[in-house]
Amino acid sequence: MSGFGVEVRDLTARYDATVALDSVSFTIRPGVITGLLGRNGSGKTTALSVLAAFKRRASGTVLVDGEDPWENERVLAGTCLVRESGDVAQDQKLKDTLEFLADRRPLFDTQLAGALMDRFELDPLNRPDRLSRGKRSAFGVVVGIASRTPLTLLDEVHLGMDAPSRYAFYDALLADWLEHPRTIVLSSHLIGEIERLLEDVVMLDRGAVLTVSDADTLRSSGLTVTGPAHDVAAFVAGREVVARQHLGRTAQATLVGPRDDDAARARAAGLELGPVALQDLFVHLTDRVPTPEEAR
Ligand SMILES: Nc1ncnc2c1ncn2[C@@H]1O[C@H](COP(=O)(O)OP(=O)(O)OP(=O)(O)O)[C@@H](O)[C@H]1O
């Protein structure tokens, strides 16, 4: 499997008096697409900035492909961080930035960059500071995918894009990753759309790690029950329900803490069982009174 693995142990990162990450530990498997999930202010951008050596840590150990990324030319040449704010020269033509990156990054695929520019309807002669937010994000996506670095960190790049562009991004990322497997970290607090891409999940909450798991194990910590509303209500009585939906007389409830006899009980009651959406688990796990920053 190609791609850089990441090991983070007891990482603390601060902005003056603010502790953004408080002794967090997690690993990112090489060659896998990992979701870095967390609510606003949970520390996602800080974590990615430390991995890409954009920000210095206060303490702890960070190993990217076995080495500290700080001032590490080899590791940084293989790392690409794209933030929603855009980390490319704002006053240069897009084509000049792509040429610059093609010179710098040995695995950069110019042909793929051109195809993605067409797909997102980006004019190579335009400049980032003259683009709309969504188009700027799309250019970040072009850079992130075409760079084909062994470690690609995409920090909420898709948030500014409209729905068709976001789906084009997910498709392009997955197609290219299948052909050229590498380590990709996608950070987001909008999980529904990206969950199909994720093999592993790291969830942060208020600067601490909430969960590190493969997505399937996480999904198996809950289940959905669908059927006539009355029967669903009877099935979930006394259980921990984290989401409910009603469609006419049909209801769907999402439970955490599945039991061994759930399948037999559902069969007997004529109810359908299904996997739980990561989004529902995320809301459940991080559900609490929002901090003032989150409420903004
Ligand atoms: N430049 C900064 N100066 C001071 N505090 C900062 C700075 N950047 C982030 N923080 C603080 O660090 C904490 C983590 O912020 P971070 O941007 O890493 O979170 P995030 O999960 O990426 O949030 P979001 O989803 O809103 O982008 C927050 O409390 C935030 O207020």
The ligand as a MOL file (V3000), in Angstrom:
LIG
                    3D

  0  0  0     0  0            999 V3000
M  V30 BEGIN CTAB
M  V30 COUNTS 31 33 0 0 0
M  V30 BEGIN ATOM
M  V30 1 N -5.2610 31.7700 14.6170 0
M  V30 2 C -5.8500 31.4610 15.7670 0
M  V30 3 N -5.6980 32.2260 16.8720 0
M  V30 4 C -6.2910 31.9160 18.0560 0
M  V30 5 N -7.0590 30.8230 18.2470 0
M  V30 6 C -7.2460 30.0270 17.1810 0
M  V30 7 C -6.6720 30.2940 15.9050 0
M  V30 8 N -7.0400 29.3130 15.0350 0
M  V30 9 C -7.8230 28.4720 15.7510 0
M  V30 10 N -7.9460 28.8890 17.0290 0
M  V30 11 C -8.6980 28.2220 18.1070 0
M  V30 12 O -8.2550 26.8770 18.2000 0
M  V30 13 C -9.3580 25.9870 18.3900 0
M  V30 14 C -9.3830 24.9470 17.2560 0
M  V30 15 O -9.6120 25.6320 16.0380 0
M  V30 16 P -9.5360 24.8960 14.6230 0
M  V30 17 O -9.5930 25.9600 13.5650 0
M  V30 18 O -8.3710 23.9790 14.6050 0
M  V30 19 O -10.8860 24.0450 14.6340 0
M  V30 20 P -11.6970 23.3730 13.4200 0
M  V30 21 O -12.1860 22.0700 13.9460 0
M  V30 22 O -10.8840 23.3630 12.1970 0
M  V30 23 O -12.9280 24.3720 13.2850 0
M  V30 24 P -13.8910 24.7330 12.0170 0
M  V30 25 O -14.6690 23.5070 11.6760 0
M  V30 26 O -14.7490 25.8230 12.5750 0
M  V30 27 O -12.9760 25.1920 10.8990 0
M  V30 28 C -10.6000 26.8660 18.4690 0
M  V30 29 O -10.8660 27.1150 19.8270 0
M  V30 30 C -10.1770 28.1390 17.7810 0
M  V30 31 O -10.8690 29.2510 18.2980 0
M  V30 END ATOM
M  V30 BEGIN BOND
M  V30 1 1 1 2
M  V30 2 1 2 3
M  V30 3 2 2 7
M  V30 4 2 3 4
M  V30 5 1 4 5
M  V30 6 2 5 6
M  V30 7 1 6 7
M  V30 8 1 6 10
M  V30 9 1 7 8
M  V30 10 2 8 9
M  V30 11 1 9 10
M  V30 12 1 10 11
M  V30 13 1 11 12
M  V30 14 1 11 30
M  V30 15 1 12 13
M  V30 16 1 13 14
M  V30 17 1 13 28
M  V30 18 1 14 15
M  V30 19 1 15 16
M  V30 20 2 16 17
M  V30 21 1 16 18
M  V30 22 1 16 19
M  V30 23 1 19 20
M  V30 24 2 20 21
M  V30 25 1 20 22
M  V30 26 1 20 23
M  V30 27 1 23 24
M  V30 28 2 24 25
M  V30 29 1 24 26
M  V30 30 1 24 27
M  V30 31 1 28 29
M  V30 32 1 28 30
M  V30 33 1 30 31
M  V30 END BOND
M  V30 END CTAB
M  END
